[in-house]
Amino acid sequence: MQPLSDRREKIVRQKRETPALEFAGFWRRLAAFLIDIFALSVICSVILLTFAPYQWFGFEGLWGSSDVFDEPLWRALPYLIAGNLLSLLVNIAYFVTFWVWRGQTPGKMLLGIKLVRQDASKVTIGVALLRYLGYIVSAAVLFIGFIWIAFDSRKQGFHDKMAETYVVRIPEAPVTAPAARPSVGG
């Protein structure tokens, strides 16, 4: 059996070699979210303009005339509702797919942060859907659930607490210098 001091030294050495996860802060997460929102706005705009151009439904007068009240606005209402529902489905698919696939949306990838479960298990579809529902809860009252990230010791918003997830910074891999080659004839 090893002496107690040797076991302690071994544990300390292992802890030094294992990188500690650093929680991603409010500003970094906000920047990643804004990148994702920009990407989603482009995706949704292309989809909506491709699959539901307003001229197909006789609404070009709504958007191009000098007098908006030439056409009744209620005629556009079903298409606006359908467009919003389609946008919601695209948003859910975007976030849930990326969270389950890699734990990172493109915004998180660019900023070097990742979504992880508290128990270190893989993010499942159920957890991702619960987290998206948490986005709605976090935004419902003046975005307080998102602002909470800035004040929480583990940098969790309401959506993270609901889904039992953290957003952490990805540790950078240590850079090592290539081994020197012996010179030939030297």
C-alpha positions in Angstrom: 0.0 0.0 0.0 1.2 3.5 -0.9 2.0 5.9 1.9 -0.6 8.7 2.3 1.7 11.4 1.1 2.3 9.5 -2.2 -1.4 9.1 -2.8 -2.0 12.8 -2.1 0.7 13.8 -4.5 -0.8 11.5 -7.2 -4.2 13.1 -6.8 -2.8 16.6 -6.9 -0.8 15.7 -10.0 -4.0 14.4 -11.7 -5.9 17.5 -10.8 -3.2 19.7 -12.3 -3.3 17.7 -15.6 -7.1 17.7 -15.9 -8.2 21.1 -17.2 -11.0 22.7 -15.1 -14.0 23.9 -17.1 -14.5 27.6 -17.1 -18.1 28.9 -17.4 -18.8 31.1 -20.4 -19.8 34.6 -19.3 -22.7 36.8 -20.2 -21.0 38.9 -23.0 -19.5 35.9 -24.8 -22.8 34.1 -24.7 -24.7 37.2 -25.9 -22.3 37.6 -28.8 -22.7 33.9 -29.8 -26.5 34.3 -29.6 -26.4 37.4 -31.8 -24.4 35.5 -34.4 -27.0 32.8 -34.3 -29.9 35.2 -34.6 -28.2 36.9 -37.6 -27.8 33.4 -39.3 -31.4 32.5 -38.5 -32.7 35.8 -39.9 -30.9 35.1 -43.2 -32.2 31.5 -43.3 -35.8 32.5 -42.4 -35.8 35.4 -44.9 -34.6 33.1 -47.7 -37.2 30.4 -46.8 -40.1 32.9 -46.6 -39.2 34.7 -49.8 -38.7 31.4 -51.6 -41.8 29.6 -50.5 -44.2 32.4 -49.9 -43.5 35.4 -52.1 -46.3 37.9 -51.5 -47.0 38.5 -55.2 -48.3 35.0 -55.4 -51.2 35.9 -53.2 -51.9 39.4 -54.7 -50.3 41.3 -51.9 -47.8 43.3 -53.9 -50.1 46.3 -53.5 -49.7 46.1 -49.8 -46.0 46.6 -49.8 -45.4 48.6 -53.0 -48.2 51.2 -53.1 -48.0 54.7 -51.8 -51.2 54.2 -49.8 -50.9 51.1 -47.6 -54.7 51.2 -47.0 -55.5 50.5 -50.7 -55.7 46.8 -49.7 -57.2 45.3 -46.6 -54.4 44.2 -44.2 -56.5 41.4 -42.9 -56.0 39.6 -46.2 -52.3 39.1 -45.3 -53.0 37.9 -41.8 -53.1 34.1 -42.6 -49.8 34.3 -44.5 -48.2 36.4 -41.7 -49.3 33.8 -39.2 -48.0 30.9 -41.3 -44.7 32.7 -41.9 -44.3 33.3 -38.1 -45.0 29.6 -37.4 -42.6 28.5 -40.1 -39.9 30.8 -38.6 -40.6 29.4 -35.1 -40.1 25.8 -36.4 -36.9 26.8 -38.2 -35.6 28.4 -34.9 -36.4 25.3 -32.9 -34.9 23.0 -35.5 -31.7 25.2 -35.7 -31.0 25.3 -31.9 -32.1 21.7 -31.1 -30.2 20.2 -34.0 -27.0 21.9 -33.2 -27.3 21.4 -29.4 -27.9 17.6 -29.9 -25.3 17.2 -32.7 -22.3 19.1 -31.2 -23.4 21.0 -28.1 -22.6 24.1 -30.2 -24.5 26.4 -32.5 -22.4 28.2 -35.2 -22.2 31.2 -32.8 -20.9 29.1 -30.0 -18.4 27.4 -32.4 -17.0 30.8 -33.4 -16.6 32.0 -29.9 -15.2 28.7 -28.5 -18.0 27.8 -26.1 -20.0 24.7 -25.7 -23.2 23.4 -24.1 -22.7 20.6 -21.6 -25.0 18.6 -19.3 -24.3 18.9 -15.5 -23.8 15.2 -15.3 -21.5 15.2 -18.4 -23.9 13.1 -20.5 -24.7 13.9 -24.1 -27.4 16.5 -24.7 -30.5 14.6 -25.8 -33.5 15.9 -27.9 -35.6 16.0 -24.8 -33.1 18.2 -23.0 -32.6 20.4 -26.0 -36.4 20.9 -26.3 -36.6 21.7 -22.6 -33.8 24.2 -23.0 -35.5 25.9 -25.9 -38.7 26.1 -23.8 -36.5 27.7 -21.2 -35.5 30.3 -23.8 -39.1 31.3 -23.9 -39.4 31.4 -20.1 -36.1 33.4 -19.9 -37.4 36.0 -22.4 -41.0 36.2 -21.1 -40.4 38.8 -18.4 -38.0 41.5 -19.8 -35.4 38.9 -20.6 -34.5 38.5 -16.9 -33.7 34.8 -17.4 -30.9 35.8 -19.8 -29.7 38.7 -17.7 -29.5 36.3 -14.8 -26.4 34.8 -16.5 -24.4 37.9 -15.6 -25.1 37.4 -11.8 -25.1 33.7 -11.4 -22.0 32.1 -10.0 -22.1 29.3 -12.6 -23.2 31.6 -15.4 -26.6 29.8 -15.8 -29.7 31.4 -17.2 -33.2 30.1 -16.3 -33.1 27.9 -19.4 -29.8 26.3 -18.3 -31.2 25.7 -14.8 -34.4 24.1 -16.3 -32.4 21.8 -18.6 -29.5 21.2 -16.1 -26.9 22.5 -18.5 -23.8 24.7 -18.4 -22.2 26.7 -21.2 -18.4 26.4 -20.8 -15.4 27.8 -22.6 -13.5 25.1 -24.6 -10.0 24.8 -23.3 -7.4 25.6 -25.9 -5.1 22.7 -26.7 -1.6 23.3 -25.5 0.8 24.2 -28.4 4.0 22.3 -28.4 7.0 23.1 -30.5 7.9 20.5 -33.1 10.9 18.3 -32.2 14.2 19.6 -33.7 15.5 17.5 -36.5 19.0 16.4 -36.4 21.0 18.1 -39.0 22.6 15.9 -41.6 26.3 16.5 -42.2 26.4 19.1 -39.7 
